[in-house]
């Protein structure tokens, strides 16, 4: 098979994007979606395999900033839009594209690569691990109450059009990014993503609204949502569809949640993407009746095993030699000494004896601090070579705040 692997030209965007739509089921996206993604497309980071004038497969990446334990925002390749034409499957196209992409990101100095997976079973073979999970919940407003913290009554709420309040909401969001691993720094253009609201994607609801939470005139939280009316035997049973819920203090979060569950004519509040340690778990009186479902959210891998561990901090002091296996990115293989703690870290090649043998998937899963290395050892991707090394390294990697990806890319 002779195919040409090269970057994407601007004149090819329509052909490229339509091929992606077919790869994901053939449904054409709205003009609003197409316009935004065309604006955000990074052509140099979008290699494609062309079979003559037809696209055999392609992959893309955005230049993102991802928060990591300790508060740093690390340059990250947001791998996305990976698709192979139905006529070209089972020819090794996706591995070839992924390898090219990761090589390019390594040369660009991006220590991490991240993605959200339409099919979760695909990306482990490329060294990605599930670094962040998220519960989806449907709160039964007739049966679930709230226990709100002190100060909630001091929050003033008002409903506005989302676009009119975008700058204030973005400023609040930016102030939260460094406090939780896995959050995206919204670079220029990306502030439009939360407002993307094409009619075909509304699940039968009208346009988005935003409720603002203010204390003494200062914005301390907001929620973007839409109402989906419904009736069951003449009784109101609508759904509040919550897009975003961000707050800078507990009382603001509680006030916003209370507003949403108290909406007239609604029987359910649906939140599709929350952190696993979200305050909601402790505010509701009956979490079981929120029907939680846990889903994989953020898939991650280190592109550079030296730079990625050194970019975060650790809860306790750590000094461990890792024997890393990475057959997809062989430049990462070998022994690396990771030493550091709460103040910072370094990770450098070494000839010293290894304390832990780890597949890169174990580092990928544990990197943001949401999963323990001992769990990786129980499953196989990590193995202790020096007694006590697993417990010590595992304690250092864990982070007190769960990782969370607020939106897809």
C-alpha positions in Angstrom: 0.0 0.0 0.0 1.4 3.4 -1.1 0.0 6.3 0.9 1.3 9.8 1.5 1.7 10.9 5.1 1.7 14.6 5.5 0.3 17.6 7.3 -3.1 19.1 6.5 -3.5 22.0 4.1 -6.1 24.6 4.8 -7.7 24.0 1.4 -8.3 20.4 2.5 -10.2 21.1 5.7 -13.7 20.4 4.3 -12.6 17.0 2.9 -10.8 16.2 6.1 -13.6 17.1 8.5 -16.3 15.4 6.5 -14.2 12.2 6.6 -14.1 12.5 10.4 -17.9 12.9 10.5 -18.2 9.7 8.5 -15.7 7.9 10.8 -17.9 8.9 13.8 -21.2 7.8 12.3 -21.8 10.1 9.3 -24.0 12.7 11.0 -23.0 16.2 9.8 -22.3 18.7 12.6 -24.0 22.1 12.8 -22.5 25.1 11.1 -21.7 26.5 14.7 -19.6 23.4 15.6 -17.9 23.3 12.2 -17.0 26.9 12.4 -15.5 26.7 15.9 -13.4 23.6 15.2 -12.2 25.0 11.9 -11.1 28.1 13.8 -9.2 26.0 16.4 -7.7 23.5 14.0 -3.9 23.5 14.2 -2.8 22.4 10.7 0.8 21.6 11.5 -0.4 19.2 14.2 -2.8 17.3 12.0 -1.0 14.6 10.0 -3.1 12.6 7.5 -2.6 9.6 5.3 -3.8 10.2 1.7 -4.6 7.5 -0.8 -4.5 9.6 -3.9 -7.2 12.3 -3.4 -9.0 10.2 -0.7 -8.3 10.3 3.0 -7.3 7.0 4.5 -7.0 8.2 8.0 -6.0 11.3 10.1 -5.3 12.5 13.6 -5.1 16.0 15.1 -3.9 17.7 18.2 -4.5 21.0 20.0 -1.7 22.8 21.9 -3.2 22.8 25.4 -2.2 23.6 28.9 -3.1 21.0 31.5 -2.9 21.5 35.3 -0.9 18.9 37.2 -0.3 18.2 40.9 1.4 21.2 42.5 -0.4 23.8 40.4 1.8 24.0 37.3 0.1 24.2 33.9 2.1 21.9 31.5 2.2 22.1 27.7 0.1 19.1 26.5 -0.9 17.7 23.2 -4.6 17.3 23.1 -4.9 14.4 20.7 -8.3 14.4 19.0 -10.2 13.7 15.8 -8.5 10.3 15.2 -10.3 8.4 12.4 -9.7 5.8 9.8 -11.8 5.4 6.7 -13.9 2.2 6.7 -12.2 1.2 3.4 -8.8 1.4 5.0 -9.2 -0.4 8.3 -6.9 -3.2 9.6 -3.8 -1.7 7.8 -2.0 -0.3 10.7 -3.0 3.3 9.9 -3.9 4.5 13.4 -0.7 3.3 15.0 1.3 5.0 12.2 -0.6 8.2 12.7 -0.3 8.1 16.5 3.4 7.4 16.4 3.9 10.3 14.0 1.9 12.6 16.3 3.8 11.6 19.5 7.1 12.0 17.8 6.1 15.5 16.6 4.9 16.5 20.1 8.1 15.2 21.6 10.1 17.4 19.2 7.8 20.4 20.1 8.7 20.0 23.8 5.3 18.9 25.0 5.8 16.5 28.0 2.2 15.1 28.0 -0.4 13.9 25.6 -4.1 13.7 26.5 -7.3 12.5 24.9 -10.9 11.6 25.5 -11.8 8.3 24.0 -15.0 7.4 22.0 -13.9 3.8 22.5 -12.0 3.3 25.7 -10.3 0.0 24.7 -8.2 1.5 21.9 -5.6 3.6 23.4 -3.9 1.5 26.1 -1.8 -0.1 23.3 -0.4 3.4 22.7 0.6 3.8 26.3 -2.4 5.9 27.4 -3.9 5.2 30.8 -7.1 6.4 32.5 -5.9 9.3 34.5 -9.2 10.9 35.4 -12.7 9.6 35.9 -16.0 11.4 36.4 -19.4 10.4 37.8 -22.6 11.3 35.9 -25.6 11.8 38.1 -29.4 12.3 37.8 -30.7 13.9 41.0 -34.3 12.9 41.8 -35.5 16.3 43.0 -38.6 14.9 44.7 -36.7 12.5 46.9 -33.3 14.1 47.4 -32.7 17.1 49.7 -29.6 19.2 50.4 -27.6 19.9 53.5 -26.1 23.3 52.7 -23.1 24.9 54.6 -23.1 28.1 56.6 -23.0 31.2 54.4 -25.2 29.9 51.7 -28.0 32.4 52.5 -25.5 35.2 51.8 -25.2 34.3 48.2 -27.2 36.3 45.6 -28.3 34.5 42.5 -29.4 36.0 39.1 -30.0 34.4 35.7 -28.4 36.0 32.6 -27.5 35.2 29.0 -24.2 33.2 28.9 -22.5 35.3 26.3 -23.1 38.5 28.3 -21.3 37.2 31.3 -18.6 35.2 29.6 -15.7 37.3 30.7 -16.5 37.2 34.4 -17.1 33.4 34.2 -13.9 32.8 32.4 -12.0 34.8 35.0 -13.5 32.7 37.8 -12.7 29.5 35.9 -9.1 30.6 35.3 -8.7 31.1 39.0 -9.7 27.4 39.6 -7.4 25.7 37.1 -4.3 25.4 39.2 -6.2 24.1 42.2 -7.2 20.8 40.6 -5.1 18.5 38.3 -6.5 17.7 34.9 -8.1 21.1 34.2 -7.5 22.9 30.9 -6.1 26.3 30.7 -8.5 28.0 28.2 -6.2 29.6 25.7 -7.4 32.2 23.1 -10.4 30.9 21.2 -11.2 28.1 23.7 -13.4 30.4 25.7 -16.0 29.9 23.0 -16.3 26.1 23.7 -18.5 26.4 26.8 -20.9 28.6 24.8 -21.2 26.2 21.9 -25.0 25.4 21.8 -26.2 24.2 18.4 -30.0 23.4 18.4 -29.4 19.9 17.3 -27.4 19.1 20.4 -29.8 20.4 23.0 -31.7 17.2 23.6 -35.0 18.9 23.1 -34.2 21.8 25.4 -34.1 25.6 24.5 -30.9 27.6 24.6 -28.4 27.7 27.5 -28.8 30.1 30.4 -26.3 31.0 33.1 -27.1 31.5 36.8 -24.6 33.6 38.6 -23.7 33.3 42.3 -22.4 36.6 43.8 -21.3 37.7 47.2 -21.2 41.5 47.8 -21.2 42.0 44.0 -18.2 39.6 43.4 -18.8 36.5 41.2 -18.1 33.4 43.3 -19.8 30.8 41.1 -21.9 30.1 38.0 -23.8 27.3 36.4 -24.7 27.0 32.7 -27.9 25.0 32.2 -31.0 24.4 30.0 -34.5 23.3 30.9 -36.1 20.3 29.1 -39.8 20.3 29.9 -41.7 17.0 30.0 -45.0 15.7 31.4 -45.9 12.2 32.8 -49.6 11.6 33.0 -50.3 15.3 33.3 -47.6 15.7 36.0 -44.6 17.9 35.4 -41.4 15.8 35.1 -38.8 17.9 33.2 -35.0 17.8 33.4 -32.5 20.4 34.2 -29.5 19.8 31.9 -26.4 21.2 33.6 -23.5 22.0 31.3 -21.1 23.7 33.8 -21.0 24.2 37.5 -18.0 26.1 38.9 -17.6 27.8 42.2 -14.9 29.5 44.2 -16.3 28.7 47.6 -18.5 26.0 49.2 -21.5 28.2 49.9 -21.6 29.3 46.3 -21.6 25.7 45.0 -24.4 24.8 47.5 -26.5 27.9 46.5 -26.2 27.0 42.8 -27.1 23.4 43.3 -30.1 24.3 45.5 -31.3 26.7 42.7 -31.0 23.9 40.1 -32.9 21.2 42.2 -35.6 23.7 43.1 -36.5 24.7 39.6 -40.3 24.5 39.0 -41.7 21.7 36.8 -38.5 19.8 36.9 -38.1 16.3 38.3 -34.5 15.6 37.6 -31.2 17.5 37.6 -28.7 15.9 35.2 -25.0 16.5 35.6 -22.9 14.5 33.2 -19.4 15.4 34.2 -18.3 16.0 37.8 -15.1 15.3 39.8 -15.1 12.0 41.8 -14.7 14.1 44.9 -17.3 16.7 44.0 -19.1 18.5 46.9 -22.4 17.1 45.6 -21.6 13.8 47.1 -21.8 15.3 50.6 -24.5 17.9 50.0 -27.3 15.5 48.9 -29.3 13.6 51.5 -29.5 10.4 49.4 -26.7 9.9 46.9 -28.1 6.5 45.8 -31.1 8.3 44.4 -28.8 10.4 42.2 -28.2 7.2 40.2 -24.4 7.7 39.8 -22.5 6.2 36.9 -18.7 6.4 36.8 -17.1 6.8 33.4 -13.5 7.2 32.1 -12.9 10.8 31.3 -9.3 11.7 30.7 -6.7 9.4 29.0 -3.1 10.5 29.5 0.4 9.5 28.7 3.9 11.0 29.2 5.5 11.9 25.9 8.7 12.5 27.7 9.3 10.3 30.8 12.0 12.6 32.0 10.1 15.9 31.7 6.6 14.8 32.7 7.3 13.5 36.3 9.6 16.5 36.9 6.7 18.9 36.0 4.6 18.0 39.0 5.2 18.0 42.7 4.7 15.1 45.2 2.9 14.9 48.6 5.9 13.3 50.3 9.6 13.1 49.5 10.3 10.5 46.9 13.6 9.0 45.6 13.0 6.0 43.4 14.6 4.4 40.3 12.0 3.4 37.7 12.6 0.8 35.1 10.2 2.0 32.4 8.9 -0.1 29.6 7.4 1.8 26.6 7.3 -0.2 23.4 5.3 2.5 21.5 7.6 5.4 22.4 11.0 3.6 22.8 12.8 6.8 23.7 11.2 6.6 27.1 12.5 3.1 27.9 15.2 2.5 30.5 16.0 3.5 34.1 15.0 6.9 35.4 15.7 8.3 38.9 12.8 10.4 40.2 13.6 12.5 43.2 11.7 15.3 44.8 8.8 16.2 47.0 6.4 19.1 47.8 8.9 21.7 46.5 9.6 20.1 43.1 11.2 17.2 41.4 13.8 16.0 38.8 13.7 12.9 36.7 16.9 11.8 35.0 18.4 8.8 33.4 20.5 6.6 35.7 22.5 3.4 35.7 21.5 2.6 39.3 19.6 -0.5 40.1 15.8 -0.2 39.7 13.4 0.0 42.6 10.2 -0.4 40.6 9.5 -1.9 37.1 6.6 0.1 35.5 5.0 0.0 32.1 4.3 3.5 30.9 0.6 2.8 31.3 1.1 2.7 35.1 2.8 6.1 35.0 0.0 7.4 32.8 -2.7 6.3 35.2 -1.0 7.5 38.3 0.5 10.7 37.0 -2.3 13.1 38.1 -2.6 11.6 41.5 -6.0 10.0 41.2 -4.9 6.3 41.1 -2.4 4.5 43.3 0.7 2.7 42.0 -0.1 -0.2 44.4 -3.3 -0.8 42.4 -1.2 -0.8 39.2 1.0 -3.5 40.8 -2.0 -5.6 41.7 -3.1 -5.4 38.0 0.3 -6.0 36.5 1.7 -2.8 35.0 3.9 -2.1 38.0 6.2 -4.4 40.0 8.2 -3.8 43.1 11.9 -4.7 42.9 13.1 -3.2 46.2 11.0 -3.9 49.3 9.1 -0.8 50.5 9.6 1.1 47.2 6.0 0.6 46.0 4.4 2.0 49.2 6.7 5.0 49.3 6.3 5.9 45.7 2.6 5.3 45.8 2.1 7.6 48.7 4.1 10.3 47.0 2.2 10.1 43.7 -1.3 10.4 45.2 -2.8 13.9 45.4 -5.5 15.1 47.8 -7.6 16.6 45.0 -9.0 14.3 42.4 -8.1 15.0 38.8 -10.9 16.2 36.5 -11.2 17.2 32.9 -14.0 19.9 32.7 -14.7 19.6 29.0 -13.7 17.7 25.9 -11.4 18.9 23.1 
